[in-house]
């Protein structure tokens, strides 16, 4: 029976899962470090406008500001319910 267990998918260890989650959090924090001060207020305003029409959670809206050369690009991602 031990032979069959060798072919079975192994579940990830909780330490590995925690490590991956921490990597995501650190990457997110690094991207927010250089963000302008008005970005959180802008995100709240966009959330308020969307909530007039559809009920969404805070984690379903992501606002990023990417600076490329002489201009900035505002990226808004919204996961809308079906």
Secondary structure, 3 states (H helix, E strand, C coil): CHHHHHHCCCCCCHHHHHHHHHHHHHHHHHHHHCCCCCHHHHHHHHHHHHHCCCCCCHHHEEEEEEEECCEEEEEEEECCCC
